[in-house]
Amino acid sequence: MSKEQFTPQSNEDDRPVIEIPKSVVKIGAVALATLGLAGAANTLGLFYSPKSPEKGPSPAHQVAQVVEDYSNGVITELPEDTEIRTVTLEEGENPTSVAETAMEEYNEENPENKIDTNEARSSIHETSISMKEIYKDETGNTEIQPGAIVNIAIGDINGDGKPSVAITGIEDGSK
């Protein structure tokens, strides 16, 4: 084994300079390259640990998927305990605001089985976007006006045992 040592020297400005032996530089380069490869492999998902659970879609995304399947006719009914509330929009309201109001009312009526507000806002947001697209395709209207009818589902929509809320339809109320 070589006994290379760091030798202090000074440059022309009398500042200390340390000369690092080539073998140390090579070891450092190999270590950095190894870390880089490990990081790239991890980013690409090449490492799998059976101890770490696979993360599937979020509960809000699961709710949105069920609602999308329901609105597209892939499934014909929502889960048995799901309640549909129908709300006619008034001036100043929108589908998101009435769905959040329905969630708050449900939570007041069911304090022992409340809807998680963070998950609910995510599922309301996701389902609102898709239902607005369907509304636009069906009516040609890009803006939802007062008088529009909003259908809101509340119940265990995604089968996780917890209540959820979602917008399941928006209809033109002027018909």
C-alpha atoms as one frame of an Amber mdcrd trajectory, in Angstrom:
protein
   0.000   0.000   0.000   1.403   3.372  -0.906   1.975   5.970   1.742   1.033
   9.008  -0.268   0.396  12.033   1.849  -1.017  15.420   1.215   1.852  17.840
   0.939   1.211  21.470   1.707   2.736  23.929  -0.725   2.322  27.582  -1.495
   1.616  29.198  -4.808   3.116  32.432  -6.081   0.675  34.466  -3.921   1.759
  32.629  -0.758  -1.668  31.018  -0.476  -1.575  27.418   0.705  -2.175  24.785
  -1.973  -2.759  21.112  -1.302  -1.682  18.675  -3.942  -4.023  15.680  -4.042
  -2.527  12.418  -5.260  -4.000  10.938  -8.464  -5.123   7.763  -6.688  -7.385
   9.795  -4.378  -8.816  11.690  -7.349  -9.568   8.377  -9.115 -11.335   6.971
  -6.040 -13.424  10.136  -5.776 -14.346   9.974  -9.459 -15.423   6.326  -9.139
 -17.517   7.151  -6.051 -19.247  10.065  -7.799 -19.919   7.968 -10.904 -21.408
   5.201  -8.752 -23.668   7.668  -6.946 -24.730   9.149 -10.271 -25.648   5.726
 -11.675 -27.559   4.817  -8.510 -29.470   8.097  -8.652 -30.339   7.602 -12.314
 -31.470   4.022 -11.685 -33.622   5.142  -8.771 -35.166   7.909 -10.866 -35.973
   5.411 -13.602 -37.573   3.114 -11.040 -35.079   0.292 -11.505 -34.792  -0.317
  -7.755 -37.744  -2.066  -6.169 -38.092  -2.807  -2.500 -40.894  -5.214  -1.558
 -40.995  -3.529   1.851 -42.121  -0.228   0.364 -45.796  -0.263  -0.595 -46.709
   0.618  -4.146 -48.460   3.946  -4.266 -51.544   3.811  -6.385 -53.781   6.668
  -7.407 -54.844   9.071  -4.678 -58.326   8.658  -3.158 -59.413  11.839  -4.969
 -58.228  10.426  -8.290 -59.999   7.128  -7.562 -63.231   9.051  -6.922 -62.749
  11.020 -10.145 -62.199   7.765 -12.065 -65.424   6.232 -10.710 -67.337   9.403
 -11.613 -65.807   9.439 -15.096 -66.767   5.782 -15.605 -70.287   6.603 -14.372
 -70.675   9.618 -16.664 -69.359   7.645 -19.662 -71.704   4.719 -19.002 -68.908
   2.282 -18.132 -70.744   1.710 -14.852 -74.472   2.340 -14.585 -74.776   2.940
 -10.844 -72.712   4.501  -8.129 -72.138   2.470  -4.941 -75.282   1.631  -2.978
 -74.838   4.104  -0.115 -74.129   7.053  -2.428 -76.567   9.939  -2.197 -77.085
  12.309  -5.148 -77.881  15.888  -4.239 -79.249  18.116  -6.987 -78.543  21.833
  -6.718 -79.710  24.610  -9.040 -77.032  27.271  -9.310 -77.955  30.738  -8.168
 -76.200  34.002  -8.987 -72.612  33.937  -7.691 -72.453  30.145  -7.310 -70.473
  27.638  -9.342 -70.286  23.828  -9.334 -67.261  23.811  -7.025 -68.807  26.135
  -4.450 -72.083  24.192  -4.228 -70.198  20.878  -3.941 -68.111  22.299  -1.084
 -71.305  23.556   0.582 -72.835  20.069   0.228 -69.710  18.595   1.835 -69.903
  21.043   4.754 -73.602  20.229   5.260 -72.846  16.494   5.186 -70.060  16.944
   7.757 -72.419  18.878  10.056 -75.076  16.143   9.715 -72.538  13.301  10.163
 -69.921  14.400  12.712 -68.892  10.777  13.374 -68.207  10.051   9.693 -66.886
  13.273   8.183 -65.571  13.711   4.668 -61.854  14.571   4.617 -61.873  18.166
   3.362 -58.477  18.010   1.625 -59.347  14.867  -0.326 -62.813  16.267  -1.021
 -61.473  19.490  -2.483 -59.182  17.478  -4.746 -61.982  15.185  -5.939 -64.348
  18.153  -6.374 -61.699  19.931  -8.435 -60.962  16.889 -10.627 -64.617  16.027
 -11.216 -65.522  19.670 -11.789 -63.034  19.897 -14.650 -64.328  16.763 -16.382
 -68.008  17.651 -15.844 -67.437  21.183 -17.195 -65.895  19.636 -20.326 -68.922
  17.374 -20.782 -71.244  20.358 -20.193 -69.354  22.385 -22.804 -69.488  19.509
 -25.317 -73.222  18.975 -24.773 -74.349  22.614 -24.683 -71.681  24.523 -26.561
 -71.525  26.922 -23.603 -68.146  27.574 -22.053 -69.620  29.379 -19.036 -71.981
  27.732 -16.581 -74.815  30.132 -15.865 -77.175  30.516 -12.909 -80.016  28.037
 -13.326 -77.666  25.199 -14.310 -78.301  21.983 -12.397 -75.369  20.373 -10.593
 -75.506  16.756  -9.398 -73.302  16.032  -6.401 -72.561  12.507  -5.166 -71.779
  11.899  -1.503 -70.882   8.470  -0.159 -68.202   5.799  -0.333 -67.681   6.430
  -4.038 -64.289   4.735  -4.421 -64.874   1.824  -2.022 -62.265   2.801   0.565
 -64.784   2.814   3.419 -64.718   6.603   3.794 -67.248   9.137   2.518 -66.275
  11.222  -0.497 -67.891  13.975  -2.515 -67.824  14.572  -6.262 -69.624  16.404
  -9.019 -71.351  13.803 -11.203 -73.078  16.041 -13.704 -73.887  19.565 -14.817
 -77.010  20.186 -16.867 -78.343  23.256 -18.617 -81.277  24.384 -16.484 -82.789
  26.589 -19.194 -84.203  23.626 -21.140
